[in-house]
Amino acid sequence: MGGSRVLDRPANIIVMCSSVNGLIESNATWARRARDYGWKLSRWQTPEDEPFYDLATRTWNLLDNLYHRTITEKAAA
């Protein structure tokens, strides 16, 4: 297992079940859904600026590096 001190920060970490994580990494449909919901980011994206969708609360959220979340809206594409 590798890691990065730059990438491994609170705003860049979302906990999800291992089954869904496996699907996101191995299935193109799930990977696309994960990008749409903000669960999977490209290296060039800044996690603090990218909202993610929380299925439990049905809200878009931003994370910061102090383990806080702020409810927000996703900008139109």
N, CA, C, O and CB atoms as a CASP TS submission, in Angstrom:
PFRMAT TS
TARGET T0000
AUTHOR 0000-0000-0000
METHOD Language model
MODEL 1
PARENT N/A
ATOM      1  N   MET     1       0.837  -1.182   0.000  1.00  0.00           N
ATOM      2  CA  MET     1       0.000   0.000   0.000  1.00  0.00           C
ATOM      3  C   MET     1       0.879   1.241   0.000  1.00  0.00           C
ATOM      4  O   MET     1       1.823   1.376   0.779  1.00  0.00           O
ATOM      5  CB  MET     1      -0.951   0.000   1.211  1.00  0.00           C
ATOM      6  N   GLY     2       0.535   2.112  -0.883  1.00  0.00           N
ATOM      7  CA  GLY     2       1.252   3.380  -0.941  1.00  0.00           C
ATOM      8  C   GLY     2       0.430   4.476  -0.306  1.00  0.00           C
ATOM      9  O   GLY     2      -0.662   4.234   0.207  1.00  0.00           O
ATOM     10  N   GLY     3       0.942   5.638  -0.343  1.00  0.00           N
ATOM     11  CA  GLY     3       0.233   6.775   0.214  1.00  0.00           C
ATOM     12  C   GLY     3       0.968   8.042  -0.138  1.00  0.00           C
ATOM     13  O   GLY     3       2.047   8.006  -0.729  1.00  0.00           O
ATOM     14  N   SER     4       0.389   9.147   0.222  1.00  0.00           N
ATOM     15  CA  SER     4       1.002  10.431  -0.047  1.00  0.00           C
ATOM     16  C   SER     4       0.650  11.376   1.084  1.00  0.00           C
ATOM     17  O   SER     4      -0.519  11.523   1.440  1.00  0.00           O
ATOM     18  CB  SER     4       0.547  10.999  -1.412  1.00  0.00           C
ATOM     19  N   ARG     5       1.652  12.008   1.642  1.00  0.00           N
ATOM     20  CA  ARG     5       1.381  12.984   2.698  1.00  0.00           C
ATOM     21  C   ARG     5       0.621  14.184   2.157  1.00  0.00           C
ATOM     22  O   ARG     5      -0.093  14.856   2.900  1.00  0.00           O
ATOM     23  CB  ARG     5       2.683  13.443   3.347  1.00  0.00           C
ATOM     24  N   VAL     6       0.771  14.452   0.882  1.00  0.00           N
ATOM     25  CA  VAL     6       0.062  15.570   0.259  1.00  0.00           C
ATOM     26  C   VAL     6      -1.398  15.213   0.023  1.00  0.00           C
ATOM     27  O   VAL     6      -2.283  16.035   0.260  1.00  0.00           O
ATOM     28  CB  VAL     6       0.732  15.966  -1.065  1.00  0.00           C
ATOM     29  N   LEU     7      -1.657  13.993  -0.443  1.00  0.00           N
ATOM     30  CA  LEU     7      -3.021  13.597  -0.787  1.00  0.00           C
ATOM     31  C   LEU     7      -3.811  13.076   0.402  1.00  0.00           C
ATOM     32  O   LEU     7      -5.028  13.253   0.460  1.00  0.00           O
ATOM     33  CB  LEU     7      -2.990  12.550  -1.857  1.00  0.00           C
ATOM     34  N   ASP     8      -3.138  12.437   1.351  1.00  0.00           N
ATOM     35  CA  ASP     8      -3.832  11.853   2.496  1.00  0.00           C
ATOM     36  C   ASP     8      -4.070  12.913   3.567  1.00  0.00           C
ATOM     37  O   ASP     8      -3.313  13.044   4.530  1.00  0.00           O
ATOM     38  CB  ASP     8      -3.025  10.674   3.077  1.00  0.00           C
ATOM     39  N   ARG     9      -5.137  13.654   3.364  1.00  0.00           N
ATOM     40  CA  ARG     9      -5.534  14.687   4.324  1.00  0.00           C
ATOM     41  C   ARG     9      -7.040  14.573   4.496  1.00  0.00           C
ATOM     42  O   ARG     9      -7.709  14.006   3.633  1.00  0.00           O
ATOM     43  CB  ARG     9      -5.113  16.138   3.842  1.00  0.00           C
ATOM     44  N   PRO    10      -7.591  15.093   5.581  1.00  0.00           N
ATOM     45  CA  PRO    10      -9.006  14.895   5.884  1.00  0.00           C
ATOM     46  C   PRO    10      -9.966  15.234   4.742  1.00  0.00           C
ATOM     47  O   PRO    10     -10.937  14.508   4.529  1.00  0.00           O
ATOM     48  CB  PRO    10      -9.363  15.711   7.063  1.00  0.00           C
ATOM     49  N   ALA    11      -9.719  16.304   4.015  1.00  0.00           N
ATOM     50  CA  ALA    11     -10.644  16.703   2.951  1.00  0.00           C
ATOM     51  C   ALA    11     -10.620  15.734   1.767  1.00  0.00           C
ATOM     52  O   ALA    11     -11.498  15.786   0.906  1.00  0.00           O
ATOM     53  CB  ALA    11     -10.307  18.106   2.470  1.00  0.00           C
ATOM     54  N   ASN    12      -9.635  14.864   1.721  1.00  0.00           N
ATOM     55  CA  ASN    12      -9.493  13.948   0.593  1.00  0.00           C
ATOM     56  C   ASN    12      -9.821  12.503   0.975  1.00  0.00           C
ATOM     57  O   ASN    12      -9.483  11.576   0.239  1.00  0.00           O
ATOM     58  CB  ASN    12      -8.082  14.025   0.041  1.00  0.00           C
ATOM     59  N   ILE    13     -10.469  12.309   2.106  1.00  0.00           N
ATOM     60  CA  ILE    13     -10.757  10.953   2.565  1.00  0.00           C
ATOM     61  C   ILE    13     -12.243  10.816   2.865  1.00  0.00           C
ATOM     62  O   ILE    13     -12.792  11.543   3.693  1.00  0.00           O
ATOM     63  CB  ILE    13      -9.917  10.605   3.815  1.00  0.00           C
ATOM     64  N   ILE    14     -12.884   9.879   2.184  1.00  0.00           N
ATOM     65  CA  ILE    14     -14.269   9.524   2.447  1.00  0.00           C
ATOM     66  C   ILE    14     -14.295   8.040   2.766  1.00  0.00           C
ATOM     67  O   ILE    14     -13.706   7.239   2.040  1.00  0.00           O
ATOM     68  CB  ILE    14     -15.202   9.870   1.231  1.00  0.00           C
ATOM     69  N   VAL    15     -14.964   7.669   3.832  1.00  0.00           N
ATOM     70  CA  VAL    15     -15.062   6.263   4.223  1.00  0.00           C
ATOM     71  C   VAL    15     -16.297   5.661   3.557  1.00  0.00           C
ATOM     72  O   VAL    15     -17.395   6.210   3.639  1.00  0.00           O
ATOM     73  CB  VAL    15     -15.132   6.109   5.783  1.00  0.00           C
ATOM     74  N   MET    16     -16.095   4.529   2.900  1.00  0.00           N
ATOM     75  CA  MET    16     -17.218   3.808   2.297  1.00  0.00           C
ATOM     76  C   MET    16     -16.949   2.321   2.424  1.00  0.00           C
ATOM     77  O   MET    16     -15.830   1.905   2.724  1.00  0.00           O
ATOM     78  CB  MET    16     -17.425   4.214   0.799  1.00  0.00           C
ATOM     79  N   CYS    17     -17.974   1.528   2.196  1.00  0.00           N
ATOM     80  CA  CYS    17     -17.805   0.082   2.351  1.00  0.00           C
ATOM     81  C   CYS    17     -16.857  -0.451   1.277  1.00  0.00           C
ATOM     82  O   CYS    17     -16.753   0.112   0.187  1.00  0.00           O
ATOM     83  CB  CYS    17     -19.174  -0.643   2.275  1.00  0.00           C
ATOM     84  N   SER    18     -16.178  -1.535   1.601  1.00  0.00           N
ATOM     85  CA  SER    18     -15.173  -2.086   0.695  1.00  0.00           C
ATOM     86  C   SER    18     -15.793  -2.604  -0.603  1.00  0.00           C
ATOM     87  O   SER    18     -15.138  -2.576  -1.644  1.00  0.00           O
ATOM     88  CB  SER    18     -14.409  -3.205   1.384  1.00  0.00           C
ATOM     89  N   SER    19     -17.027  -3.072  -0.564  1.00  0.00           N
ATOM     90  CA  SER    19     -17.675  -3.566  -1.784  1.00  0.00           C
ATOM     91  C   SER    19     -17.864  -2.440  -2.798  1.00  0.00           C
ATOM     92  O   SER    19     -17.571  -2.611  -3.981  1.00  0.00           O
ATOM     93  CB  SER    19     -19.034  -4.206  -1.450  1.00  0.00           C
ATOM     94  N   VAL    20     -18.351  -1.297  -2.338  1.00  0.00           N
ATOM     95  CA  VAL    20     -18.549  -0.163  -3.237  1.00  0.00           C
ATOM     96  C   VAL    20     -17.197   0.350  -3.719  1.00  0.00           C
ATOM     97  O   VAL    20     -17.046   0.672  -4.898  1.00  0.00           O
ATOM     98  CB  VAL    20     -19.342   0.967  -2.534  1.00  0.00           C
ATOM     99  N   ASN    21     -16.223   0.431  -2.836  1.00  0.00           N
ATOM    100  CA  ASN    21     -14.895   0.881  -3.242  1.00  0.00           C
ATOM    101  C   ASN    21     -14.328  -0.037  -4.326  1.00  0.00           C
ATOM    102  O   ASN    21     -13.726   0.437  -5.289  1.00  0.00           O
ATOM    103  CB  ASN    21     -13.945   0.929  -2.027  1.00  0.00           C
ATOM    104  N   GLY    22     -14.518  -1.337  -4.174  1.00  0.00           N
ATOM    105  CA  GLY    22     -14.066  -2.277  -5.189  1.00  0.00           C
ATOM    106  C   GLY    22     -14.747  -2.042  -6.523  1.00  0.00           C
ATOM    107  O   GLY    22     -14.098  -2.093  -7.568  1.00  0.00           O
ATOM    108  N   LEU    23     -16.052  -1.783  -6.501  1.00  0.00           N
ATOM    109  CA  LEU    23     -16.787  -1.493  -7.735  1.00  0.00           C
ATOM    110  C   LEU    23     -16.299  -0.212  -8.392  1.00  0.00           C
ATOM    111  O   LEU    23     -16.157  -0.148  -9.613  1.00  0.00           O
ATOM    112  CB  LEU    23     -18.279  -1.389  -7.449  1.00  0.00           C
ATOM    113  N   ILE    24     -16.045   0.800  -7.586  1.00  0.00           N
ATOM    114  CA  ILE    24     -15.567   2.080  -8.116  1.00  0.00           C
ATOM    115  C   ILE    24     -14.229   1.902  -8.831  1.00  0.00           C
ATOM    116  O   ILE    24     -13.972   2.552  -9.844  1.00  0.00           O
ATOM    117  CB  ILE    24     -15.431   3.117  -6.983  1.00  0.00           C
ATOM    118  N   GLU    25     -13.388   1.033  -8.309  1.00  0.00           N
ATOM    119  CA  GLU    25     -12.067   0.826  -8.897  1.00  0.00           C
ATOM    120  C   GLU    25     -12.070  -0.161 -10.059  1.00  0.00           C
ATOM    121  O   GLU    25     -11.111  -0.191 -10.831  1.00  0.00           O
ATOM    122  CB  GLU    25     -11.116   0.346  -7.844  1.00  0.00           C
ATOM    123  N   SER    26     -13.125  -0.974 -10.208  1.00  0.00           N
ATOM    124  CA  SER    26     -13.083  -2.041 -11.215  1.00  0.00           C
ATOM    125  C   SER    26     -14.178  -1.963 -12.278  1.00  0.00           C
ATOM    126  O   SER    26     -14.135  -2.714 -13.252  1.00  0.00           O
ATOM    127  CB  SER    26     -13.174  -3.357 -10.533  1.00  0.00           C
ATOM    128  N   ASN    27     -15.148  -1.078 -12.116  1.00  0.00           N
ATOM    129  CA  ASN    27     -16.298  -1.053 -13.003  1.00  0.00           C
ATOM    130  C   ASN    27     -16.476   0.362 -13.562  1.00  0.00           C
ATOM    131  O   ASN    27     -16.595   1.318 -12.796  1.00  0.00           O
ATOM    132  CB  ASN    27     -17.580  -1.520 -12.260  1.00  0.00           C
ATOM    133  N   ALA    28     -16.494   0.498 -14.874  1.00  0.00           N
ATOM    134  CA  ALA    28     -16.560   1.819 -15.500  1.00  0.00           C
ATOM    135  C   ALA    28     -17.835   2.582 -15.138  1.00  0.00           C
ATOM    136  O   ALA    28     -17.791   3.798 -14.950  1.00  0.00           O
ATOM    137  CB  ALA    28     -16.466   1.678 -17.003  1.00  0.00           C
ATOM    138  N   THR    29     -18.954   1.893 -15.041  1.00  0.00           N
ATOM    139  CA  THR    29     -20.218   2.551 -14.680  1.00  0.00           C
ATOM    140  C   THR    29     -20.146   3.105 -13.271  1.00  0.00           C
ATOM    141  O   THR    29     -20.546   4.243 -13.026  1.00  0.00           O
ATOM    142  CB  THR    29     -21.398   1.572 -14.802  1.00  0.00           C
ATOM    143  N   TRP    30     -19.637   2.306 -12.342  1.00  0.00           N
ATOM    144  CA  TRP    30     -19.492   2.766 -10.960  1.00  0.00           C
ATOM    145  C   TRP    30     -18.446   3.872 -10.844  1.00  0.00           C
ATOM    146  O   TRP    30     -18.616   4.798 -10.051  1.00  0.00           O
ATOM    147  CB  TRP    30     -19.115   1.598 -10.052  1.00  0.00           C
ATOM    148  N   ALA    31     -17.379   3.789 -11.615  1.00  0.00           N
ATOM    149  CA  ALA    31     -16.351   4.839 -11.584  1.00  0.00           C
ATOM    150  C   ALA    31     -16.934   6.168 -12.062  1.00  0.00           C
ATOM    151  O   ALA    31     -16.653   7.215 -11.479  1.00  0.00           O
ATOM    152  CB  ALA    31     -15.136   4.441 -12.460  1.00  0.00           C
ATOM    153  N   ARG    32     -17.745   6.128 -13.123  1.00  0.00           N
ATOM    154  CA  ARG    32     -18.398   7.344 -13.621  1.00  0.00           C
ATOM    155  C   ARG    32     -19.348   7.915 -12.564  1.00  0.00           C
ATOM    156  O   ARG    32     -19.373   9.124 -12.331  1.00  0.00           O
ATOM    157  CB  ARG    32     -19.170   7.049 -14.932  1.00  0.00           C
ATOM    158  N   ARG    33     -20.118   7.047 -11.936  1.00  0.00           N
ATOM    159  CA  ARG    33     -21.033   7.490 -10.875  1.00  0.00           C
ATOM    160  C   ARG    33     -20.240   8.128  -9.726  1.00  0.00           C
ATOM    161  O   ARG    33     -20.645   9.155  -9.181  1.00  0.00           O
ATOM    162  CB  ARG    33     -21.884   6.292 -10.349  1.00  0.00           C
ATOM    163  N   ALA    34     -19.127   7.520  -9.370  1.00  0.00           N
ATOM    164  CA  ALA    34     -18.299   8.052  -8.279  1.00  0.00           C
ATOM    165  C   ALA    34     -17.744   9.428  -8.627  1.00  0.00           C
ATOM    166  O   ALA    34     -17.669  10.295  -7.756  1.00  0.00           O
ATOM    167  CB  ALA    34     -17.146   7.091  -7.964  1.00  0.00           C
ATOM    168  N   ARG    35     -17.357   9.644  -9.873  1.00  0.00           N
ATOM    169  CA  ARG    35     -16.891  10.973 -10.287  1.00  0.00           C
ATOM    170  C   ARG    35     -18.047  11.975 -10.245  1.00  0.00           C
ATOM    171  O   ARG    35     -17.875  13.106  -9.790  1.00  0.00           O
ATOM    172  CB  ARG    35     -16.275  10.918 -11.713  1.00  0.00           C
ATOM    173  N   ASP    36     -19.228  11.557 -10.722  1.00  0.00           N
ATOM    174  CA  ASP    36     -20.399  12.447 -10.709  1.00  0.00           C
ATOM    175  C   ASP    36     -20.784  12.860  -9.293  1.00  0.00           C
ATOM    176  O   ASP    36     -21.200  13.997  -9.069  1.00  0.00           O
ATOM    177  CB  ASP    36     -21.587  11.767 -11.385  1.00  0.00           C
ATOM    178  N   TYR    37     -20.649  11.952  -8.345  1.00  0.00           N
ATOM    179  CA  TYR    37     -21.017  12.223  -6.955  1.00  0.00           C
ATOM    180  C   TYR    37     -19.867  12.799  -6.128  1.00  0.00           C
ATOM    181  O   TYR    37     -20.041  13.066  -4.939  1.00  0.00           O
ATOM    182  CB  TYR    37     -21.512  10.957  -6.307  1.00  0.00           C
ATOM    183  N   GLY    38     -18.703  12.993  -6.734  1.00  0.00           N
ATOM    184  CA  GLY    38     -17.583  13.584  -6.015  1.00  0.00           C
ATOM    185  C   GLY    38     -16.849  12.615  -5.104  1.00  0.00           C
ATOM    186  O   GLY    38     -16.057  13.035  -4.261  1.00  0.00           O
ATOM    187  N   TRP    39     -17.105  11.330  -5.264  1.00  0.00           N
ATOM    188  CA  TRP    39     -16.444  10.323  -4.427  1.00  0.00           C
ATOM    189  C   TRP    39     -15.078   9.946  -4.963  1.00  0.00           C
ATOM    190  O   TRP    39     -14.231   9.459  -4.214  1.00  0.00           O
ATOM    191  CB  TRP    39     -17.306   9.084  -4.319  1.00  0.00           C
ATOM    192  N   LYS    40     -14.853  10.163  -6.246  1.00  0.00           N
ATOM    193  CA  LYS    40     -13.585   9.826  -6.900  1.00  0.00           C
ATOM    194  C   LYS    40     -13.100  11.076  -7.618  1.00  0.00           C
ATOM    195  O   LYS    40     -13.774  11.588  -8.511  1.00  0.00           O
ATOM    196  CB  LYS    40     -13.744   8.613  -7.903  1.00  0.00           C
ATOM    197  N   LEU    41     -11.940  11.560  -7.227  1.00  0.00           N
ATOM    198  CA  LEU    41     -11.390  12.785  -7.794  1.00  0.00           C
ATOM    199  C   LEU    41     -10.144  12.495  -8.607  1.00  0.00           C
ATOM    200  O   LEU    41      -9.437  11.518  -8.363  1.00  0.00           O
ATOM    201  CB  LEU    41     -11.076  13.788  -6.695  1.00  0.00           C
ATOM    202  N   SER    42      -9.889  13.352  -9.567  1.00  0.00           N
ATOM    203  CA  SER    42      -8.630  13.301 -10.307  1.00  0.00           C
ATOM    204  C   SER    42      -7.543  13.942  -9.460  1.00  0.00           C
ATOM    205  O   SER    42      -7.830  14.715  -8.546  1.00  0.00           O
ATOM    206  CB  SER    42      -8.753  14.016 -11.689  1.00  0.00           C
ATOM    207  N   ARG    43      -6.310  13.619  -9.765  1.00  0.00           N
ATOM    208  CA  ARG    43      -5.185  14.180  -9.005  1.00  0.00           C
ATOM    209  C   ARG    43      -5.152  15.710  -9.067  1.00  0.00           C
ATOM    210  O   ARG    43      -4.699  16.357  -8.123  1.00  0.00           O
ATOM    211  CB  ARG    43      -3.865  13.617  -9.531  1.00  0.00           C
ATOM    212  N   TRP    44      -5.625  16.287 -10.161  1.00  0.00           N
ATOM    213  CA  TRP    44      -5.545  17.730 -10.324  1.00  0.00           C
ATOM    214  C   TRP    44      -6.669  18.464  -9.600  1.00  0.00           C
ATOM    215  O   TRP    44      -6.623  19.690  -9.499  1.00  0.00           O
ATOM    216  CB  TRP    44      -5.569  18.080 -11.787  1.00  0.00           C
ATOM    217  N   GLN    45      -7.677  17.753  -9.092  1.00  0.00           N
ATOM    218  CA  GLN    45      -8.782  18.397  -8.379  1.00  0.00           C
ATOM    219  C   GLN    45      -8.389  18.651  -6.926  1.00  0.00           C
ATOM    220  O   GLN    45      -7.672  17.854  -6.321  1.00  0.00           O
ATOM    221  CB  GLN    45     -10.060  17.526  -8.449  1.00  0.00           C
ATOM    222  N   THR    46      -8.858  19.752  -6.376  1.00  0.00           N
ATOM    223  CA  THR    46      -8.605  20.105  -4.978  1.00  0.00           C
ATOM    224  C   THR    46      -9.791  19.642  -4.147  1.00  0.00           C
ATOM    225  O   THR    46     -10.892  20.165  -4.316  1.00  0.00           O
ATOM    226  CB  THR    46      -8.368  21.643  -4.809  1.00  0.00           C
ATOM    227  N   PRO    47      -9.597  18.668  -3.246  1.00  0.00           N
ATOM    228  CA  PRO    47     -10.713  18.098  -2.486  1.00  0.00           C
ATOM    229  C   PRO    47     -11.527  19.135  -1.711  1.00  0.00           C
ATOM    230  O   PRO    47     -12.746  19.007  -1.594  1.00  0.00           O
ATOM    231  CB  PRO    47     -10.189  17.070  -1.529  1.00  0.00           C
ATOM    232  N   GLU    48     -10.861  20.152  -1.186  1.00  0.00           N
ATOM    233  CA  GLU    48     -11.571  21.172  -0.408  1.00  0.00           C
ATOM    234  C   GLU    48     -12.554  21.971  -1.262  1.00  0.00           C
ATOM    235  O   GLU    48     -13.475  22.595  -0.735  1.00  0.00           O
ATOM    236  CB  GLU    48     -10.574  22.119   0.242  1.00  0.00           C
ATOM    237  N   ASP    49     -12.358  21.950  -2.579  1.00  0.00           N
ATOM    238  CA  ASP    49     -13.204  22.722  -3.500  1.00  0.00           C
ATOM    239  C   ASP    49     -14.222  21.868  -4.247  1.00  0.00           C
ATOM    240  O   ASP    49     -15.029  22.395  -5.012  1.00  0.00           O
ATOM    241  CB  ASP    49     -12.340  23.446  -4.498  1.00  0.00           C
ATOM    242  N   GLU    50     -14.191  20.559  -4.036  1.00  0.00           N
ATOM    243  CA  GLU    50     -15.052  19.641  -4.780  1.00  0.00           C
ATOM    244  C   GLU    50     -16.130  19.057  -3.867  1.00  0.00           C
ATOM    245  O   GLU    50     -15.808  18.292  -2.958  1.00  0.00           O
ATOM    246  CB  GLU    50     -14.216  18.509  -5.412  1.00  0.00           C
ATOM    247  N   PRO    51     -17.387  19.393  -4.083  1.00  0.00           N
ATOM    248  CA  PRO    51     -18.447  18.832  -3.242  1.00  0.00           C
ATOM    249  C   PRO    51     -18.670  17.343  -3.535  1.00  0.00           C
ATOM    250  O   PRO    51     -18.425  16.874  -4.646  1.00  0.00           O
ATOM    251  CB  PRO    51     -19.755  19.608  -3.452  1.00  0.00           C
ATOM    252  N   PHE    52     -19.130  16.626  -2.538  1.00  0.00           N
ATOM    253  CA  PHE    52     -19.499  15.222  -2.709  1.00  0.00           C
ATOM    254  C   PHE    52     -20.930  15.043  -2.234  1.00  0.00           C
ATOM    255  O   PHE    52     -21.417  15.793  -1.389  1.00  0.00           O
ATOM    256  CB  PHE    52     -18.529  14.277  -1.931  1.00  0.00           C
ATOM    257  N   TYR    53     -21.591  14.045  -2.787  1.00  0.00           N
ATOM    258  CA  TYR    53     -22.977  13.771  -2.426  1.00  0.00           C
ATOM    259  C   TYR    53     -23.016  12.708  -1.339  1.00  0.00           C
ATOM    260  O   TYR    53     -22.424  11.639  -1.483  1.00  0.00           O
ATOM    261  CB  TYR    53     -23.792  13.322  -3.661  1.00  0.00           C
ATOM    262  N   ASP    54     -23.718  13.007  -0.252  1.00  0.00           N
ATOM    263  CA  ASP    54     -23.903  12.072   0.848  1.00  0.00           C
ATOM    264  C   ASP    54     -25.265  11.406   0.671  1.00  0.00           C
ATOM    265  O   ASP    54     -26.304  12.050   0.818  1.00  0.00           O
ATOM    266  CB  ASP    54     -23.795  12.793   2.240  1.00  0.00           C
ATOM    267  N   LEU    55     -25.249  10.128   0.359  1.00  0.00           N
ATOM    268  CA  LEU    55     -26.504   9.407   0.129  1.00  0.00           C
ATOM    269  C   LEU    55     -27.371   9.347   1.384  1.00  0.00           C
ATOM    270  O   LEU    55     -28.597   9.368   1.284  1.00  0.00           O
ATOM    271  CB  LEU    55     -26.213   7.997  -0.360  1.00  0.00           C
ATOM    272  N   ALA    56     -26.755   9.273   2.560  1.00  0.00           N
ATOM    273  CA  ALA    56     -27.513   9.159   3.812  1.00  0.00           C
ATOM    274  C   ALA    56     -28.322  10.421   4.101  1.00  0.00           C
ATOM    275  O   ALA    56     -29.472  10.340   4.533  1.00  0.00           O
ATOM    276  CB  ALA    56     -26.566   8.876   4.977  1.00  0.00           C
ATOM    277  N   THR    57     -27.719  11.585   3.864  1.00  0.00           N
ATOM    278  CA  THR    57     -28.403  12.848   4.167  1.00  0.00           C
ATOM    279  C   THR    57     -29.015  13.502   2.930  1.00  0.00           C
ATOM    280  O   THR    57     -29.769  14.469   3.032  1.00  0.00           O
ATOM    281  CB  THR    57     -27.435  13.813   4.817  1.00  0.00           C
ATOM    282  N   ARG    58     -28.675  12.952   1.751  1.00  0.00           N
ATOM    283  CA  ARG    58     -29.133  13.494   0.473  1.00  0.00           C
ATOM    284  C   ARG    58     -28.763  14.960   0.309  1.00  0.00           C
ATOM    285  O   ARG    58     -29.565  15.781  -0.136  1.00  0.00           O
ATOM    286  CB  ARG    58     -30.634  13.330   0.345  1.00  0.00           C
ATOM    287  N   THR    59     -27.521  15.265   0.682  1.00  0.00           N
ATOM    288  CA  THR    59     -27.010  16.627   0.564  1.00  0.00           C
ATOM    289  C   THR    59     -25.638  16.606  -0.095  1.00  0.00           C
ATOM    290  O   THR    59     -24.902  15.623  -0.014  1.00  0.00           O
ATOM    291  CB  THR    59     -26.937  17.310   1.949  1.00  0.00           C
ATOM    292  N   TRP    60     -25.313  17.724  -0.754  1.00  0.00           N
ATOM    293  CA  TRP    60     -23.965  17.947  -1.255  1.00  0.00           C
ATOM    294  C   TRP    60     -23.174  18.612  -0.143  1.00  0.00           C
ATOM    295  O   TRP    60     -23.691  19.484   0.555  1.00  0.00           O
ATOM    296  CB  TRP    60     -23.966  18.819  -2.560  1.00  0.00           C
ATOM    297  N   ASN    61     -21.915  18.201   0.026  1.00  0.00           N
ATOM    298  CA  ASN    61     -21.092  18.685   1.124  1.00  0.00           C
ATOM    299  C   ASN    61     -19.684  19.008   0.655  1.00  0.00           C
ATOM    300  O   ASN    61     -19.182  18.436  -0.313  1.00  0.00           O
ATOM    301  CB  ASN    61     -21.046  17.660   2.245  1.00  0.00           C
ATOM    302  N   LEU    62     -19.066  19.930   1.360  1.00  0.00           N
ATOM    303  CA  LEU    62     -17.642  20.194   1.209  1.00  0.00           C
ATOM    304  C   LEU    62     -16.958  19.773   2.508  1.00  0.00           C
ATOM    305  O   LEU    62     -17.505  19.958   3.595  1.00  0.00           O
ATOM    306  CB  LEU    62     -17.366  21.711   0.876  1.00  0.00           C
ATOM    307  N   LEU    63     -15.770  19.210   2.387  1.00  0.00           N
ATOM    308  CA  LEU    63     -14.981  18.832   3.560  1.00  0.00           C
ATOM    309  C   LEU    63     -13.793  19.768   3.690  1.00  0.00           C
ATOM    310  O   LEU    63     -13.258  20.255   2.694  1.00  0.00           O
ATOM    311  CB  LEU    63     -14.506  17.358   3.463  1.00  0.00           C
ATOM    312  N   ASP    64     -13.385  20.016   4.941  1.00  0.00           N
ATOM    313  CA  ASP    64     -12.148  20.761   5.153  1.00  0.00           C
ATOM    314  C   ASP    64     -11.155  19.852   5.868  1.00  0.00           C
ATOM    315  O   ASP    64     -11.450  18.685   6.125  1.00  0.00           O
ATOM    316  CB  ASP    64     -12.405  22.069   5.972  1.00  0.00           C
ATOM    317  N   ASN    65     -10.000  20.376   6.183  1.00  0.00           N
ATOM    318  CA  ASN    65      -8.958  19.560   6.806  1.00  0.00           C
ATOM    319  C   ASN    65      -9.016  19.559   8.324  1.00  0.00           C
ATOM    320  O   ASN    65      -8.091  19.093   8.990  1.00  0.00           O
ATOM    321  CB  ASN    65      -7.614  20.040   6.367  1.00  0.00           C
ATOM    322  N   LEU    66     -10.109  20.085   8.866  1.00  0.00           N
ATOM    323  CA  LEU    66     -10.339  20.039  10.319  1.00  0.00           C
ATOM    324  C   LEU    66     -11.487  19.083  10.640  1.00  0.00           C
ATOM    325  O   LEU    66     -12.060  19.131  11.729  1.00  0.00           O
ATOM    326  CB  LEU    66     -10.650  21.459  10.874  1.00  0.00           C
ATOM    327  N   TYR    67     -11.817  18.218   9.684  1.00  0.00           N
ATOM    328  CA  TYR    67     -12.872  17.210   9.827  1.00  0.00           C
ATOM    329  C   TYR    67     -14.267  17.819   9.931  1.00  0.00           C
ATOM    330  O   TYR    67     -15.148  17.252  10.577  1.00  0.00           O
ATOM    331  CB  TYR    67     -12.606  16.360  11.047  1.00  0.00           C
ATOM    332  N   HIS    68     -14.465  18.963   9.301  1.00  0.00           N
ATOM    333  CA  HIS    68     -15.785  19.593   9.250  1.00  0.00           C
ATOM    334  C   HIS    68     -16.365  19.435   7.848  1.00  0.00           C
ATOM    335  O   HIS    68     -15.641  19.342   6.857  1.00  0.00           O
ATOM    336  CB  HIS    68     -15.701  21.096   9.644  1.00  0.00           C
ATOM    337  N   ARG    69     -17.682  19.408   7.799  1.00  0.00           N
ATOM    338  CA  ARG    69     -18.365  19.410   6.507  1.00  0.00           C
ATOM    339  C   ARG    69     -19.326  20.580   6.479  1.00  0.00           C
ATOM    340  O   ARG    69     -19.885  20.969   7.503  1.00  0.00           O
ATOM    341  CB  ARG    69     -19.114  18.065   6.252  1.00  0.00           C
ATOM    342  N   THR    70     -19.508  21.130   5.298  1.00  0.00           N
ATOM    343  CA  THR    70     -20.428  22.231   5.080  1.00  0.00           C
ATOM    344  C   THR    70     -21.384  21.809   3.974  1.00  0.00           C
ATOM    345  O   THR    70     -20.958  21.410   2.891  1.00  0.00           O
ATOM    346  CB  THR    70     -19.670  23.556   4.713  1.00  0.00           C
ATOM    347  N   ILE    71     -22.671  21.899   4.254  1.00  0.00           N
ATOM    348  CA  ILE    71     -23.657  21.597   3.227  1.00  0.00           C
ATOM    349  C   ILE    71     -23.602  22.686   2.166  1.00  0.00           C
ATOM    350  O   ILE    71     -23.534  23.874   2.481  1.00  0.00           O
ATOM    351  CB  ILE    71     -25.086  21.479   3.833  1.00  0.00           C
ATOM    352  N   THR    72     -23.632  22.268   0.911  1.00  0.00           N
ATOM    353  CA  THR    72     -23.502  23.194  -0.201  1.00  0.00           C
ATOM    354  C   THR    72     -24.362  22.698  -1.355  1.00  0.00           C
ATOM    355  O   THR    72     -25.170  21.785  -1.189  1.00  0.00           O
ATOM    356  CB  THR    72     -22.018  23.342  -0.636  1.00  0.00           C
ATOM    357  N   GLU    73     -24.190  23.292  -2.499  1.00  0.00           N
ATOM    358  CA  GLU    73     -24.842  22.823  -3.721  1.00  0.00           C
ATOM    359  C   GLU    73     -23.764  22.552  -4.747  1.00  0.00           C
ATOM    360  O   GLU    73     -22.716  23.197  -4.748  1.00  0.00           O
ATOM    361  CB  GLU    73     -25.883  23.861  -4.258  1.00  0.00           C
ATOM    362  N   LYS    74     -24.023  21.601  -5.613  1.00  0.00           N
ATOM    363  CA  LYS    74     -23.074  21.332  -6.684  1.00  0.00           C
ATOM    364  C   LYS    74     -23.329  22.320  -7.809  1.00  0.00           C
ATOM    365  O   LYS    74     -24.472  22.538  -8.212  1.00  0.00           O
ATOM    366  CB  LYS    74     -23.190  19.863  -7.191  1.00  0.00           C
ATOM    367  N   ALA    75     -22.264  22.910  -8.309  1.00  0.00           N
ATOM    368  CA  ALA    75     -22.400  23.849  -9.412  1.00  0.00           C
ATOM    369  C   ALA    75     -22.882  23.112 -10.646  1.00  0.00           C
ATOM    370  O   ALA    75     -22.520  21.957 -10.867  1.00  0.00           O
ATOM    371  CB  ALA    75     -21.068  24.569  -9.694  1.00  0.00           C
ATOM    372  N   ALA    76     -23.687  23.769 -11.438  1.00  0.00           N
ATOM    373  CA  ALA    76     -24.186  23.166 -12.678  1.00  0.00           C
ATOM    374  C   ALA    76     -23.016  22.924 -13.630  1.00  0.00           C
ATOM    375  O   ALA    76     -22.079  23.720 -13.700  1.00  0.00           O
ATOM    376  CB  ALA    76     -25.262  24.076 -13.350  1.00  0.00           C
ATOM    377  N   ALA    77     -23.088  21.829 -14.346  1.00  0.00           N
ATOM    378  CA  ALA    77     -22.006  21.452 -15.259  1.00  0.00           C
ATOM    379  C   ALA    77     -21.993  22.314 -16.504  1.00  0.00           C
ATOM    380  O   ALA    77     -21.143  22.126 -17.375  1.00  0.00           O
ATOM    381  CB  ALA    77     -22.131  19.995 -15.650  1.00  0.00           C
TER
END
